């Protein structure tokens, strides 16, 4: 989760795409190359995601000037690495 947040801040679209499950990744995924104006990542809740888990959930708040975006994200471990599957914005 933290690495994906950093990728959005730095405009690293290739990393965002490579950590997104193929079956749910948008075909027109566009990450602003100049980066997103997020200023802080706050982890609100987690479930699973440990070293022996195949799935995990992270609820987070991404702060930006003028607001906060909250999401509950679902991740799966595939071939030894975590990928983002989907999320619900709250």
Long-range contacts (C-beta under 8 A, 24 or more apart in sequence): 1-41, 1-43, 1-58, 1-60, 1-73, 1-75, 2-41, 4-84, 5-38, 5-41, 5-60, 5-62, 7-31, 8-35, 8-36, 8-38, 9-35, 9-36, 9-38, 10-35, 11-35, 11-36, 19-81, 19-82, 19-83, 19-84, 20-83, 20-84, 21-76, 21-78, 21-83, 21-84, 21-85, 21-86, 24-84, 24-85, 24-86, 36-64, 37-64, 37-65, 38-62, 38-63, 38-64, 39-63, 39-64, 39-65, 44-70, 45-72, 49-75, 49-82, 53-77, 56-82, 59-90
